[in-house]
Amino acid sequence: METLEAVEILLVEDSDADSELITRALSKGNLLNRIVRVRDGVEALDFVFCTGNFRERMGGNPKLILLDLKMPRLGGIEVLRRLKADPATKAIPVVMLTSSAEERDVVESYNLGVNSYLVKPVDFAAFSAVVAQAGLYWAVMNRIPR
């Protein structure tokens, strides 16, 4: 995927294993349209705001962001806070896709404007179902046939 093109899904995930599972699950649901993966919150903000390594990127905002919560350098809560505070990015649908089921993480995410909060299960079949939920949300929001 060339990162200068328009992106439909931005995957923000530090785990290679989880990233692979998410990508496979999206592919299985025929939702692997233009996806870019970044590995932490700093890269996510650089990508969205076209700064740092992505300062040459063009193509507008992603249509959906799948955001991990616990990441190095900058966590998902802070990324969500910055995205929802900016008028240019606050309308981007964000799905928190994380292993944390802690109530304070869920509450804070919704208070900041997350569109959905999905907990990653350990089992691949269950994991695929969770990712399919995120993909279905995106498809419905964009009225795209699956």
Secondary structure, DSSP 4 states (H G I P E B T S, - for coil): --TTS--SEEEE-S-HHHHHHHHHHHHHTT--SSEEEESSHHHHHHHHHT-GGGTT--S---SEEEE-SS-SSS-HHHHHHHHHHSTTTTTS-EEEEES---HHHHHHHHHHT-SEEEEPPSSHHHHHHHHHHHHHHHHHHHT---
